[in-house]
Amino acid sequence: METITANAGETHIQIGDASVIIMSDNESDGSDRSEDLFDNCEDSCDVPEMRANTSTSGNFGRPSTSGITHQYKNTANKDSYQTSSDPSKTLAQNSAQSSFGSVSSKESDLRENMQQSMVRLENEDNSTRNFGHYMQLKKDKLRYQVNVLDRPQNRSSEIFSGISIFVNGHTEPTALELRQLIQLHGGEYHCYYQYGITSFIIATSLAAAKHLRSRLHLISTLAQELKEYVTTLRTEESNTFIGRETLGYLKDNNYKPPSSRIIFHVDLDCFFVSVALRDRPDLKDKAVAITHSKGVGAGFSELASVSYAARRCGLRNGMIVRDAIKRCPQLICLPYAFDEYKVVSKAIYTIVARYTLEIKAVSCDEMYVDCTKLLNEMSISDVKAFAEHLRAEIKRETGCTASVGIGRSTLMARLATRYAKPDGVRYVSAEESHIFIANEKVKNLPGLGYQTYNKLVANFGK
């Protein structure tokens, strides 16, 4: 019996007494969500529920497995894994019919990629031929051979459809067993890691240094720590909301309770960049990015976070450093500061906890806050004024700016934040919520995967 457990950025597979760790190649800002405090939120369609049923970017349309455990029986055996190792067989003979008896579109694509690489290499003269083209041809040929010619004849399921893996180093179970497992269940095995194509890298163990320098590891572990921190604050009977003492100037003597709940979505602006610029005010209006790369040469590191000045140059999170520098030569690359991220994240949650504990932790720089009870108890009618008060306190104590979206549900608040950024507030009242949501594009809904997006567009339009 195999057990696969997936969390943000990491997947653990247990096979007997052995286990492997899978690191996703598609780093995203997605993380485990805290317990849902807003289950009764009207028309709420929050991120965790949507992500549990839709795919995330880079996962090729598969359902997200964040926080979900799948179990299935192992049907792999030596008899079902047959290879075509006869070197006398030509490409034409093998490609005429696949293991399943017909050439699928996927097989055709793999074969076409290989053939194009061969043609490109053959057409080059010695002066232009280079090692990169040779290696690309080698990768394409191996990918076609392993996943078309030599794959198992009978699949057990399609749970890994659209998923590809690369095994890095010695693993238990072995690379061959993992290859059988992934192919028996509809996935691909890559002999070489291919950027933008390989979905996951698999290793039995990861060095501690790797974890310490991993943004995904920070996101997943810090998010869980913050959820536990909020839970601890709730259990402390002695907890008092000392921040409310500063809200006297917002009290409305003619206060009337709102007709719906008031949910805040607090999201820090370019969190990693904001933390870095606290001690570098001279870089405030310049194109800045956070990455492992030093920003020189043809680096293949990803940009984890980019400033708004960099975005105006066409840069975005997840872009490769090499491509980013070509587009924005003046880009300044700064290193990660993981310890500082932890300090600032906890400070933000501590600030909000001075006013209410109706907090839903999302990640190190993002949370939902149900302010309905707080506003009622403090008789505050001006919702935006309280949001500005909260943002000013975050700015004063952390040096980072935060944007706040406000609505009657988590979904509405999250959508409102798009209009609040950067460094602002957007309040969508209950009266205007229907018009607001009607004018939103489907693609703006948070947590949508390709399949769900296409279904919604097919039924309701863009």
RODO-2510 file (C-alpha; in nm, 4 decimals, decimal comma):
residues 462
     n   res          X          Y          Z
     1     m     0,0000     0,0000     0,0000
     2     e     0,1350     0,3395    -0,0975
     3     t     0,0301     0,6632     0,0674
     4     i     0,0764     1,0034    -0,0918
     5     t     0,0444     1,3115     0,1285
     6     a     0,0680     1,6549    -0,0360
     7     n     0,1294     1,9897     0,1314
     8     a     0,2304     2,3312     0,0027
     9     g     0,5438     2,2870    -0,2033
    10     e     0,6216     1,9350    -0,0761
    11     t     0,4715     1,5890    -0,1317
    12     h     0,5640     1,2828     0,0756
    13     i     0,5160     0,9315    -0,0671
    14     q     0,5277     0,6385     0,1768
    15     i     0,5891     0,2934     0,0213
    16     g     0,6290     0,0331     0,2921
    17     d     0,9049     0,1524     0,5220
    18     a     1,0580     0,3794     0,2604
    19     s     0,9564     0,7321     0,1733
    20     v     1,0431     0,9993    -0,0773
    21     i     1,0032     1,3759    -0,0782
    22     i     0,8749     1,5516    -0,3886
    23     m     0,9563     1,9199    -0,4313
    24     s     0,7286     2,1026    -0,6727
    25     d     0,9088     2,2876    -0,9504
    26     n     0,6215     2,5365    -0,9682
    27     e     0,6686     2,7561    -0,6669
    28     s     0,3567     2,9440    -0,5885
    29     d     0,2321     3,1578    -0,3142
    30     g    -0,0317     2,8936    -0,2270
    31     s    -0,0131     2,7527     0,1232
    32     d    -0,2161     2,5501     0,3678
    33     r    -0,5111     2,7423     0,5004
    34     s    -0,6142     2,7789     0,8621
    35     e    -0,9376     2,6496     0,9981
    36     d    -1,2322     2,8244     0,8386
    37     l    -1,3792     3,0791     1,0786
    38     f    -1,6100     3,2106     0,8118
    39     d    -1,8054     2,8967     0,7121
    40     n    -2,1325     3,0859     0,7420
    41     c    -2,0102     3,3757     0,5303
    42     e    -2,2773     3,4584     0,2734
    43     d    -2,1889     3,3873    -0,0900
    44     s    -1,8428     3,2894     0,0294
    45     c    -1,6314     3,0971    -0,2181
    46     d    -1,3001     3,1103    -0,0392
    47     v    -0,9595     3,0128    -0,1657
    48     p    -0,9107     2,6845     0,0291
    49     e    -1,2304     2,5254    -0,0997
    50     m    -1,1653     2,6378    -0,4552
    51     r    -0,8098     2,5116    -0,4486
    52     a    -0,9177     2,1749    -0,3141
    53     n    -1,1134     2,1146    -0,6302
    54     t    -0,9152     2,2959    -0,8966
    55     s    -0,5660     2,2853    -1,0348
    56     t    -0,2901     2,5291    -0,9580
    57     s    -0,0747     2,7003    -1,2145
    58     g     0,1983     2,4853    -1,3506
    59     n     0,0274     2,1568    -1,2623
    60     f    -0,1126     2,1038    -1,6110
    61     g    -0,4777     2,0944    -1,5179
    62     r    -0,4611     1,8280    -1,2516
    63     p    -0,6742     1,8639    -0,9370
    64     s    -0,4855     2,0230    -0,6528
    65     t    -0,3725     1,7804    -0,3822
    66     s    -0,2904     2,0449    -0,1233
    67     g    -0,3745     1,8954     0,2147
    68     i    -0,5399     1,5876     0,0605
    69     t    -0,4253     1,2257     0,1083
    70     h    -0,4827     0,9642    -0,1619
    71     q    -0,4413     0,5896    -0,1111
    72     y    -0,4408     0,3279    -0,3786
    73     k    -0,3218    -0,0297    -0,4333
    74     n     0,0053    -0,0961    -0,6068
    75     t    -0,0585    -0,2902    -0,9260
    76     a     0,2941    -0,2534    -1,0586
    77     n     0,4812    -0,5762    -1,1276
    78     k     0,7652    -0,6877    -1,3439
    79     d     0,5382    -0,8588    -1,5931
    80     s     0,3423    -0,5421    -1,6637
    81     y     0,6560    -0,3388    -1,7289
    82     q     0,7892    -0,4283    -2,0715
    83     t     1,0550    -0,2397    -2,2621
    84     s     1,1521    -0,2170    -2,6231
    85     s     1,5266    -0,2483    -2,5966
    86     d     1,5954    -0,4021    -2,9368
    87     p     1,8321    -0,1533    -3,1025
    88     s     1,7397    -0,2856    -3,4453
    89     k     1,3923    -0,1371    -3,4222
    90     t     1,3704     0,1946    -3,6000
    91     l     1,1780     0,5029    -3,4957
    92     a     0,9255     0,4487    -3,7731
    93     q     0,8583     0,0897    -3,6639
    94     n     0,8090     0,1815    -3,2999
    95     s     0,6124     0,5004    -3,3535
    96     a     0,3625     0,3353    -3,5883
    97     q     0,1895     0,1803    -3,2896
    98     s     0,2205     0,2622    -2,9216
    99     s     0,1884     0,0313    -2,6221
   100     f    -0,1835     0,0963    -2,6272
   101     g    -0,2218     0,0095    -2,9938
   102     s    -0,2772     0,3654    -3,1203
   103     v    -0,0735     0,6813    -3,1410
   104     s    -0,2096     0,9400    -2,8981
   105     s    -0,1726     1,3133    -2,9379
   106     k     0,0724     1,3129    -2,6481
   107     e     0,2887     1,0524    -2,8221
   108     s     0,2704     1,2472    -3,1446
   109     d     0,3876     1,5593    -2,9671
   110     l     0,6815     1,3792    -2,8104
   111     r     0,7796     1,2231    -3,1403
   112     e     0,7427     1,5545    -3,3231
   113     n     0,9640     1,7311    -3,0685
   114     m     1,2314     1,4668    -3,1154
   115     q     1,2121     1,4781    -3,4924
   116     q     1,2348     1,8576    -3,4945
   117     s     1,5449     1,8409    -3,2760
   118     m     1,7005     1,5870    -3,5116
   119     v     1,6244     1,7981    -3,8187
   120     r     1,7615     2,1113    -3,6518
   121     l     2,0822     1,9329    -3,5554
   122     e     2,1278     1,7730    -3,8985
   123     n     2,0773     2,1043    -4,0796
   124     e     2,3442     2,2805    -3,8780
   125     d     2,6973     2,3001    -4,0085
   126     n     2,9947     2,2486    -3,7834
   127     s     3,0370     2,6222    -3,7245
   128     t     2,6894     2,6686    -3,5720
   129     r     2,6380     2,3296    -3,4112
   130     n     2,6588     2,3473    -3,0331
   131     f     2,6350     2,1242    -2,7286
   132     g     2,2988     2,2698    -2,6244
   133     h     2,1271     2,1466    -2,9403
   134     y     2,2821     1,8044    -2,8978
   135     m     2,1592     1,7793    -2,5388
   136     q     1,8092     1,8913    -2,6370
   137     l     1,7954     1,6145    -2,8953
   138     k     1,9180     1,3652    -2,6376
   139     k     1,6515     1,4721    -2,3880
   140     d     1,3750     1,4549    -2,6493
   141     k     1,4845     1,1084    -2,7628
   142     l     1,5006     0,9736    -2,4086
   143     r     1,1664     1,1268    -2,3196
   144     y     1,0062     0,9635    -2,6247
   145     q     1,1715     0,6282    -2,5649
   146     v     1,0889     0,6092    -2,1944
   147     n     0,7328     0,7428    -2,2059
   148     v     0,6129     0,6030    -2,5395
   149     l     0,8201     0,3056    -2,6521
   150     d     0,9125     0,1585    -2,3142
   151     r     0,6138     0,2381    -2,0968
   152     p     0,3912    -0,0244    -1,9287
   153     q     0,1244    -0,1754    -2,1517
   154     n    -0,1631    -0,1424    -1,9056
   155     r    -0,2339     0,1600    -1,6913
   156     s    -0,3996     0,1220    -1,3533
   157     s    -0,5383     0,4761    -1,3342
   158     e    -0,4909     0,8339    -1,4543
   159     i    -0,4304     1,0034    -1,1188
   160     f    -0,0865     1,1249    -1,2342
   161     s    -0,2049     1,2363    -1,5767
   162     g    -0,0215     1,5560    -1,6730
   163     i     0,2440     1,5014    -1,4052
   164     s     0,6115     1,4422    -1,4791
   165     i     0,8917     1,3564    -1,2384
   166     f     1,2706     1,3647    -1,2300
   167     v     1,4517     1,1503    -0,9706
   168     n     1,7512     1,3238    -0,8169
   169     g     2,0085     1,0876    -0,6659
   170     h     1,9593     0,7617    -0,4795
   171     t     1,6047     0,6956    -0,3601
   172     e     1,4186     0,4247    -0,1743
   173     p     1,2155     0,2993    -0,3586
   174     t     1,4488     0,3069    -0,6565
   175     a     1,4184     0,5291    -0,9609
   176     l     1,2988     0,2307    -1,1631
   177     e     1,0176     0,1584    -0,9178
   178     l     0,9155     0,5242    -0,9169
   179     r     0,9214     0,5200    -1,2959
   180     q     0,6890     0,2192    -1,2999
   181     l     0,4595     0,3805    -1,0443
   182     i     0,4258     0,7138    -1,2217
   183     q     0,3749     0,5551    -1,5641
   184     l     0,1243     0,2961    -1,4431
   185     h    -0,0897     0,5827    -1,3198
   186     g    -0,0706     0,8062    -1,6283
   187     g     0,2363     1,0211    -1,5592
   188     e     0,5719     1,0798    -1,7276
   189     y     0,9240     0,9939    -1,6168
   190     h     1,2064     1,2286    -1,7180
   191     c     1,5662     1,1088    -1,7317
   192     y     1,6812     1,4711    -1,7308
   193     y     1,5288     1,7646    -1,5507
   194     q     1,3692     2,0025    -1,8028
   195     y     1,2792     2,3484    -1,6849
   196     g     0,9154     2,4369    -1,7485
   197     i     0,8325     2,0771    -1,8422
   198     t     0,9230     1,8623    -1,5407
   199     s     0,6581     1,9001    -1,2709
   200     f     0,8399     1,7534    -0,9707
   201     i     1,1877     1,6626    -0,8512
   202     i     1,1978     1,3561    -0,6252
   203     a     1,4599     1,2857    -0,3605
   204     t     1,4760     1,0545    -0,0583
   205     s     1,6174     1,3245     0,1646
   206     l     1,6977     1,6921     0,1432
   207     a     1,9861     1,8637     0,3144
   208     a     1,9003     2,1000     0,5977
   209     a     2,0675     2,3803     0,4036
   210     k     1,8225     2,3216     0,1204
   211     h     1,5277     2,3708     0,3561
   212     l     1,6782     2,6798     0,5128
   213     r     1,7101     2,8438     0,1703
   214     s     1,3750     2,7258     0,0356
   215     r     1,0966     2,9790    -0,0127
   216     l     0,8426     2,6963    -0,0385
   217     h     0,9603     2,5536     0,2919
   218     l     0,9244     2,8960     0,4534
   219     i     0,5740     2,9444     0,3154
   220     s     0,4485     2,6045     0,4278
   221     t     0,6075     2,5960     0,7735
   222     l     0,5542     2,9614     0,8616
   223     a     0,1890     2,9483     0,7576
   224     q     0,1348     2,6552     0,9935
   225     e     0,3220     2,8293     1,2733
   226     l     0,1011     3,1371     1,2345
   227     k    -0,2157     2,9274     1,2458
   228     e    -0,0943     2,7698     1,5674
   229     y    -0,0059     3,1136     1,7012
   230     v    -0,3603     3,2389     1,6382
   231     t    -0,5016     2,9261     1,8043
   232     t    -0,2802     2,9843     2,1082
   233     l    -0,3990     3,3442     2,1385
   234     r    -0,7603     3,2276     2,1357
   235     t    -0,7012     2,9826     2,4207
   236     e    -0,5416     3,2442     2,6458
   237     e    -0,8194     3,3613     2,8754
   238     s    -0,6128     3,6584     2,9917
   239     n    -0,5896     3,8033     2,6433
   240     t    -0,7148     4,1624     2,6196
   241     f    -0,7611     4,3759     2,3106
   242     i    -0,5317     4,6601     2,4064
   243     g    -0,5484     4,8106     2,0582
   244     r    -0,9139     4,9017     2,1009
   245     e    -0,8146     5,1726     2,3457
   246     t    -0,6869     5,3764     2,0511
   247     l    -1,0159     5,3604     1,8572
   248     g    -1,2128     5,6104     2,0625
   249     y    -1,1870     5,8755     1,7932
   250     l    -1,3744     5,6471     1,5492
   251     k    -1,6786     5,5944     1,7724
   252     d    -2,0107     5,6949     1,6159
   253     n    -2,2818     5,7978     1,8611
   254     n    -2,5456     5,7301     1,5970
   255     y    -2,4012     5,3923     1,5053
   256     k    -2,6225     5,1397     1,3297
   257     p    -2,5118     4,7767     1,2821
   258     p    -2,4265     4,6861     0,9219
   259     s    -2,6666     4,4754     0,7173
   260     s    -2,3991     4,2133     0,6513
   261     r    -2,0712     4,0883     0,7873
   262     i    -1,7549     4,2939     0,7427
   263     i    -1,4568     4,0867     0,6310
   264     f    -1,1073     4,2316     0,5873
   265     h    -0,8497     4,0762     0,3567
   266     v    -0,5133     4,2087     0,4752
   267     d    -0,2332     4,1514     0,2263
   268     l     0,1155     4,2989     0,2432
   269     d     0,2466     4,4575    -0,0760
   270     c     0,5395     4,2698    -0,2348
   271     f     0,6179     4,1203     0,1046
   272     f     0,9714     3,9924     0,0426
   273     v     1,0699     4,3144    -0,1322
   274     s     0,9085     4,5338     0,1347
   275     v     1,1034     4,3591     0,4103
   276     a     1,4287     4,4010     0,2176
   277     l     1,3709     4,7702     0,1493
   278     r     1,3174     4,8608     0,5137
   279     d     1,6933     4,9071     0,5435
   280     r     1,7406     5,0231     0,1842
   281     p     1,5245     5,3340     0,1387
   282     d     1,7477     5,4361    -0,1525
   283     l     1,5924     5,1509    -0,3559
   284     k     1,2329     5,2452    -0,2848
   285     d     1,1381     5,3549    -0,6380
   286     k     1,3749     5,1251    -0,8266
   287     a     1,3258     4,7901    -0,9961
   288     v     1,4049     4,5368    -0,7229
   289     a     1,3587     4,1596    -0,7079
   290     i     1,4194     3,8920    -0,4458
   291     t     1,5980     3,5818    -0,5719
   292     h     1,8776     3,3378    -0,4954
   293     s     2,0668     3,4696    -0,7978
   294     k     2,3086     3,7615    -0,7700
   295     g     2,1606     3,9048    -1,0876
   296     v     2,4671     3,8570    -1,3024
   297     g     2,5124     3,6319    -1,6024
   298     a     2,2550     3,3910    -1,7401
   299     g     2,1032     3,2930    -1,4064
   300     f     1,8142     3,0488    -1,4013
   301     s     1,6848     3,1375    -1,0541
   302     e     1,3252     3,2517    -1,0240
   303     l     1,2139     3,5929    -0,9062
   304     a     1,0241     3,5281    -0,5847
   305     s     0,8979     3,8839    -0,5483
   306     v     0,9345     4,1987    -0,7571
   307     s     0,8688     4,5618    -0,6714
   308     y     0,6003     4,7653    -0,8448
   309     a     0,8710     4,9600    -1,0269
   310     a     0,9947     4,6294    -1,1692
   311     r     0,6423     4,5321    -1,2675
   312     r     0,6124     4,8492    -1,4690
   313     c     0,9093     4,7186    -1,6684
   314     g     0,7165     4,4041    -1,7510
   315     l     0,8609     4,1791    -1,4805
   316     r     0,6528     3,9439    -1,2704
   317     n     0,6926     3,6883    -0,9929
   318     g     0,8251     3,3556    -1,1156
   319     m     1,0194     3,4991    -1,4091
   320     i     1,3702     3,3671    -1,4717
   321     v     1,6511     3,6058    -1,3766
   322     r     1,8145     3,5749    -1,7182
   323     d     1,4940     3,6797    -1,8959
   324     a     1,4197     3,9503    -1,6414
   325     i     1,7578     4,1194    -1,6857
   326     k     1,7155     4,1191    -2,0629
   327     r     1,3867     4,3031    -2,0215
   328     c     1,5014     4,5263    -1,7373
   329     p     1,8838     4,5712    -1,7348
   330     q     1,8676     4,8023    -1,4330
   331     l     1,7070     4,5298    -1,2183
   332     i     1,8563     4,5031    -0,8687
   333     c     1,8517     4,1504    -0,7228
   334     l     1,8543     4,1103    -0,3455
   335     p     1,8877     3,7878    -0,1435
   336     y     1,6256     3,6261     0,0768
   337     a     1,6063     3,7254     0,4435
   338     f     1,4159     3,4337     0,5941
   339     d     1,4684     3,5299     0,9589
   340     e     1,3322     3,8772     0,8958
   341     y     1,0275     3,7374     0,7150
   342     k     0,9410     3,5365     1,0238
   343     v     0,9774     3,8355     1,2554
   344     v     0,7649     4,0649     1,0380
   345     s     0,4969     3,8006     0,9789
   346     k     0,4460     3,7372     1,3480
   347     a     0,4438     4,1124     1,4149
   348     i     0,1593     4,1602     1,1655
   349     y    -0,0536     3,8916     1,3269
   350     t     0,0240     4,0329     1,6716
   351     i    -0,0915     4,3789     1,5628
   352     v    -0,4249     4,2513     1,4323
   353     a    -0,4716     4,0351     1,7440
   354     r    -0,4740     4,3532     1,9547
   355     y    -0,8156     4,4286     1,8087
   356     t    -0,9765     4,0894     1,7426
   357     l    -0,9014     3,7185     1,7300
   358     e    -1,1466     3,6496     1,4504
   359     i    -0,8448     3,5858     1,2278
   360     k    -0,8059     3,3310     0,9534
   361     a    -0,4359     3,2806     0,8853
   362     v    -0,3595     3,2290     0,5169
   363     s     0,0151     3,2759     0,4778
   364     c     0,3105     3,4717     0,6072
   365     d     0,1803     3,7954     0,4534
   366     e    -0,1929     3,7440     0,4171
   367     m    -0,4959     3,6924     0,6416
   368     y    -0,8720     3,7314     0,6623
   369     v    -1,0212     3,9171     0,9582
   370     d    -1,3890     3,9151     1,0531
   371     c    -1,4343     4,2673     1,1933
   372     t    -1,8124     4,2509     1,2359
   373     k    -1,8114     4,1978     1,6134
   374     l    -1,5276     4,4448     1,6663
   375     l    -1,7025     4,7250     1,4763
   376     n    -2,0290     4,6586     1,6617
   377     e    -1,8670     4,6613     2,0054
   378     m    -1,6720     4,9790     1,9287
   379     s    -1,9641     5,1463     1,7434
   380     i    -1,7513     5,2191     1,4379
   381     s    -1,9462     5,3116     1,1249
   382     d    -1,6542     5,4234     0,9097
   383     v    -1,5130     5,0877     0,8014
   384     k    -1,2465     5,2397     0,5771
   385     a    -1,1235     5,4629     0,8595
   386     f    -1,0571     5,1583     1,0773
   387     a    -0,8767     4,9893     0,7861
   388     e    -0,6546     5,2967     0,7476
   389     h    -0,5885     5,2914     1,1214
   390     l    -0,4799     4,9270     1,1001
   391     r    -0,2613     4,9878     0,7933
   392     a    -0,0897     5,2823     0,9614
   393     e    -0,0049     5,0705     1,2649
   394     i     0,1376     4,7927     1,0462
   395     k     0,3469     5,0470     0,8562
   396     r     0,4712     5,2112     1,1754
   397     e     0,5766     4,8915     1,3499
   398     t     0,7029     4,6810     1,0601
   399     g     0,8043     4,9353     0,7967
   400     c     0,5973     4,7456     0,5384
   401     t     0,2849     4,8600     0,3573
   402     a    -0,0361     4,6585     0,3523
   403     s    -0,3429     4,6734     0,1303
   404     v    -0,6887     4,5927     0,2632
   405     g    -0,9885     4,4668     0,0703
   406     i    -1,3225     4,4789     0,2503
   407     g    -1,6436     4,2966     0,1667
   408     r    -1,9298     4,0942     0,3065
   409     s    -1,7491     3,7632     0,2372
   410     t    -1,3965     3,6350     0,2007
   411     l    -1,4391     3,6172    -0,1761
   412     m    -1,5595     3,9752    -0,1998
   413     a    -1,2786     4,0970     0,0252
   414     r    -1,0180     3,9105    -0,1770
   415     l    -1,1436     4,0588    -0,5040
   416     a    -1,1544     4,4052    -0,3497
   417     t    -0,7871     4,3790    -0,2583
   418     r    -0,6969     4,3790    -0,6280
   419     y    -0,8276     4,7354    -0,6453
   420     a    -0,6690     4,8369    -0,3155
   421     k    -0,3143     4,7548    -0,4239
   422     p    -0,0683     4,8971    -0,3843
   423     d    -0,0882     5,0468    -0,0366
   424     g    -0,4584     5,1268    -0,0263
   425     v    -0,8097     5,0282     0,0823
   426     r    -1,1110     4,9184    -0,1216
   427     y    -1,4468     4,8706     0,0471
   428     v    -1,7235     4,6902    -0,1397
   429     s    -2,0430     4,7495     0,0575
   430     a    -2,3250     4,4983     0,0653
   431     e    -2,5355     4,7316    -0,1500
   432     e    -2,2813     4,7428    -0,4342
   433     s    -2,1569     4,3851    -0,4062
   434     h    -2,3870     4,2479    -0,6792
   435     i    -2,2778     4,5108    -0,9300
   436     f    -1,9153     4,4668    -0,8279
   437     i    -1,9111     4,0907    -0,8768
   438     a    -2,1079     4,1154    -1,2018
   439     n    -1,8335     4,3314    -1,3517
   440     e    -1,5527     4,0947    -1,2503
   441     k    -1,3951     3,8648    -1,5066
   442     v    -1,3984     3,4931    -1,4373
   443     k    -1,0176     3,4824    -1,4514
   444     n    -1,0024     3,7145    -1,1495
   445     l    -1,1682     3,4591    -0,9216
   446     p    -0,9008     3,3326    -0,6803
   447     g    -0,7864     2,9728    -0,6896
   448     l    -0,9225     2,8803    -1,0312
   449     g    -0,7425     2,6105    -1,2276
   450     y    -0,7468     2,5728    -1,6041
   451     q    -1,0197     2,3092    -1,6130
   452     t    -1,2599     2,4923    -1,3831
   453     y    -1,1895     2,8201    -1,5605
   454     n    -1,2690     2,6670    -1,8998
   455     k    -1,5915     2,5151    -1,7658
   456     l    -1,7053     2,8458    -1,6201
   457     v    -1,6208     3,0349    -1,9390
   458     a    -1,8046     2,7759    -2,1482
   459     n    -2,1188     2,8160    -1,9374
   460     f    -2,1122     3,1802    -1,8355
   461     g    -1,8622     3,3548    -2,0612
   462     k    -1,5498     3,5447    -1,9598
***
